[in-house]
Amino acid sequence: MFYNLHTHVSVNRLDVFELINQYPNQVNSSLPSFSVGIHPWYIVPENLQIDLDAIESNIQLQNCLAVGECGLDKRIETDLEFQKKVFIEQIKIAEKYNKPFILHCVGAYQEAIQIKKDLKVQVPMVIHGFSKNYQVAKSLIDNGFYLSFGKYLLRNPELSDVFEQIPPERIFLETDMIEETIDLVYQKAQSAVDFDINQVVQNNFKRVFNL
């Protein structure tokens, strides 16, 4: 079984457990397992409360396993302070219903760490699509984050050196929006480590998502 932390398109395979990303205004609640959150790219201030209400409604469903993807992105025009407000409101929902949190984070790792500290967040928080160096990875891990790898593990050879240093209990794998299959991501990940990557990710999924 392949466990896919974050994808935007279901492959409908019996050997793949996938967490399908959804946005608050277009949730298909019949999916076997999904997450729902306000991506920083798609924040619409006038719809914020409607979207937050939709997240809170869906997060109570048994097949809605996480809040996300949400987060902070310094490369977009949306004011960072407003992004933080939206981010924090979604963390509050995750904490209220004790559901994990999947983060989109671009250039704002220190801000995410600080918010996690300030709010004393107890639910698991996973950085999806991790692509940075070991120094950034260690800082996140030391502050309790999990890291999910996918596209950049396939396309950046240097990231394998980072991946092999991550504690196994903090690893997830994903496809996000790439055309490559989750099988290829697992194959690449396995080539970088000497433990059974399938078993490790499966154990992490079951523990973090209470499967």
Buried (B, 14 or more C-beta within 10 A) or exposed (E): EBBBBBBEEBBEBEEBBBBBBBBBEEBEEEBEBBBBBBBBEEBEEEBBEEBBEBBBBBBEEEEBBBBBBBBBBEEEEBEBEEBBBBBBBBBBBBBEBEBBBBBBBBEBBEBBBEBBEEEEBEBBBBBBBBBBEBEBBBBBBEBBBBBBBBBBBBEEEEBBEBBEEBEBEBBBBBBBEBEBBBEBBBEBBBEBBEEEBBEBBBBBBEEBBEE
